[in-house]
Structure formats: structure tokens, C-alpha cells
Amino acid sequence: MGRFVRAIAAVASLAIFVVVAATAQTQIKIGASTNGMTEFSSAGSTIVTFVGSCGEMGCVPGDAYRGANVGTRYMWITGTKPLIFAAPKPNTFTVHMKGGMLNFSFAPVRDAIQGTTQIAILRDGPSASQIPNTLQVSSANRTFASLWRSSGVVPLNSPTATASRGSALVDQVVSGLAGSTSVAVAGGAFPSAPEPASIALIGSGLLALGGVLKRRLRR
């Protein structure tokens, strides 16, 4: 019985190692805005706009990374500007896109990915706003094509936006205590879907683990 338990423990440890190694994901890490800000302004309703320029007005560039590849990401709004409404939870707000689009693109070297993001919730705080959303990939080429598939939906992990020192919080704008405030995107990451090679590695690893377990149980 003791040998059986040890065999199971050994196989479980190897299984965890194989799965973690195989599903390690490549990410696009989003860095700070380098030119421009996201502005929340109130005139009866709180409207989200971008104030900046990356070739045209209303486009905010910033740093982004994929491994050792450093590039610039661009974010801009097209169509109707999103609206922010207070939600029942403190410091939590509902975002209505109203048919508008928040666009995202990143092209280090010759690889490129582009898509639109849909924001549903914004969480405000004294130092940073949390903006959970997703990226709907519209196009990806070269190595990006296998990591982020066109028409795929990717979550944006742990995104934050920071306000300038002394600036009003988003909740103050929504409640009418402040006319506007601006924040800069400070961080976040789009993970890739597991690559076919990773899935194959998981499969081959599990087969090997099955063989190990079979041999141990025969002893």
C-alpha cells in the first residue's frame, strides 16, 4: 500500500510539472501610457474619452512587451463614447459601450495583433482603477497568428489605470463632485491561448506518466 501511495505521489508531481510547463503562456504585457490619458468627464452622464495623439487625435500610445520584444501599443475609441454608471457595490461602476469600440493594436518588429475590447465593469480606488475587459482579436499575423487567433476572445489580466497625484477619483466624477479626471493605463496582460505544440506536449506527457504508473504498480 505504501508503494502504491508513493507511486501516485510521484506521478502526480510529474503531472503537475508537465501541465505547468506545457501551458506556460506567452503574454502581451501592457505598460504605462506614454502620450495621452483616458479622461472621465461628467455633463449629466460620465463619458469616457481618450486625450492624446499617435498620428491622429483621440489615440493613446504606450509601452508593451512580448518576451524580449518591446513595442508600442495603441488604444483609441471609435463611434459612440462609452458611458459610466454607478453600480450597487461601492467603488464599482457599470460601463455601457453604447455601440462604441475601444480599439487595441500592438506591432513589435513584424508581428502584429489588432482587435477591440469590451469593457463591462470599472472598479475605482484611491490609487488605481481596475478595468477588467476582454480583447476580441480581429487580426493577427506571423507568430501572433498561432498565439492569438482571429475571432478569438482573450481576457485582459489585472489591468490598472492610475490617476495623477491629487486628481479626482472616478467615483467623484460619477457622483457629480468633480467635473472630470484623467488616468493613465499602467499595466495589464493579454495571455495567449495554449499553442497546439503545448497541447501535444500535455498529451505525450500524460501518456508517459501512464507508463510510469503501470510499471510501478506491477512491482
N, C-alpha and C positions, 0 to 999 in steps of 0.2 A: 504493500500500500504506500509506504514511504517513497519507494522508487517511482511509483505512478505519479504521486504529487509533485516530486522533483521534476519529472519529465514534463508534466503540464506547465509548471512554473517556467522551465527553460524555454519551452515552445512559445508560451505567452510573451516572454521577454523578447524573443526574436521576432515575434509577430508585430509587437509594438514598434520595434526598430524598423522593420521593413515598411510598415504602413506609414510611419512618420517620414522616413526617407523618401518614399515614393510619392507622397502627397505634398512634399515641400513645394510651396507655390511661389512663382515669380510675381512680384508686385510692381505696380507703378506707385511710387511714393510721392505724394504731393507736398511741396514745400511752400514757403511763405510767398505771398503776393509781392511782386517787385515793382509794379507800377499800377496804381489804382486801388480802389476799395469797393466793397459791397455796401451800398447805402440803404438804410431803412428810414423812410420818411413818412410822416403822417399828415394827411389832409382829409380827415374823416375816416379814411382807411389807411392802414400801413402798407406801403408799396415798397417792393424790393427792386432796386436798380443797381447797375454797375457804373461806377465813375472811374474811367481810366481809358487808356488807348494802347492798342497793339496793332496799329495800321488803320484802325477806324475807332470812333468813339464808342464807349459802352462795352469795351473788351478789356479784361483784366488778365495780364500775363503773370507768371510766377515760375519758380523753380520746380522741377520734377525729375525723378530718378527711376531708372530700372537697372538694378545692379550697378555696374560701373558706368553705365550710360547716363550722362547728365543732359537734360534738355529743358525746354521751356514749355509749360502747359498754358493753354489759353482757355478762358471761360467767358462766354458772352450770352446775353439774353436776346432772343428774337420773339416777335409777336407781343402779346399782352404781358405786362409786368405782373409777377406773382404778388398775391396779397397775403398778409399775415393776420391771423385772428387768435385771440386768447382762447386757450383750452381749459377744461376743468382743473387739471393739475397745475400747481404753482410753477411758474417759470417754464411752462410748456406751451407751445403755440402750434396751431394748425396752419399749414401753407397750402393755399389754393393756387395752382399754376394758371388757372383760367385760360387754358389753351396755349399759354406761352411756353417757350422752350429755353432751358438753360443748357447751352452747348459746351462741350468739352473736346479739346484736341491736344495731342501730345506727339511730337515727332523728333525724337533724338536720332541723329545720324540719318539713315534712310528708312528706318522703320516708322510706322505711323499708325495711330489709332484715333478714331473720332466717334463721338456719339452725343446723346442728350441725357441729361439727368432729370429725374423726377423727385422733387422734394415733397414730403408729406408732413414732416414734423420738424420743428426747431426747438431746441432746449437752450434757455438762456441762463447765464450765471454771472457772478461778479468778475470773473477773469476771462472766460471764454464761452462762446456759444457752441453747442453741439448740433451738427446738421446731418442727421442720418439720411442717406438717399441712395439711389441706385444709378448705375450707368447703363443705358441702353446702347449697345455698340452698333453703330451704323456702318462703319468700315474699319478694316484693319489689314495691313499688308505685311509681307515678308514674315519675320519670326513672330510678329504680333498676331498674325492671322491664326496661328495654332494656339496661341495663349488666350486671346480674346476673340471669340468667334463672332462674326457679323450676326446681328439679330439677337445675340445673347444678352442677358441681363446680369450685371455684376454689382455686388454690394460695395458701397464706399465705407471702409472701416475707420472708425474713430476719427471722423473729420472734426476739425475745430476752426473757429474763426475768432480772432482776438480784436478787441476794441482798443483804440488809442487811450493812453493814460488820461483819466479824467473825463472820458466820453460817457454819454448816457448809455444805459443798458437797453436792450431791445424791448423789455417789458415796460420801460418808461415811455418809449415811443408809442407802443400799442395802447397804453392807458391814457395817453394824452399829456403826460408830464413833461415830455420833451418832443421837440418838433422833428428831430432826426438824429441819427447816429451812424457812424461808419465803422466797419470791421474789415480786417484783412484775413484772408484764408491762411491758416498757419500750419495745417498738417492734415494727413489722411492717407489712405492707400486703397487702390483698386487691386484686389487679388485676382490671379488668373484661375481659370478652371483647370483641373488636373489634365496634363497632357496625355495623349494616347500612350506614350512611352512609359509614363508613370503608372497608368492603369495596367499595362502589360507587366511592369515590374512587380506590382502588387500581386498579380495572378501567379507569376512564376515563383515569387517568394512564398506564397501560400502553399503551392504545390511542394516546394522544397520542405516547408515546415511539416506538411503532412507526412512526407517520407521520414523525417526525423522522428516524429511521434510514433509512426508504425514500427520503426526499428527499436525504439526504446521500450515499447510495450511488449515486443517479442522476447526481450531479455529476461 
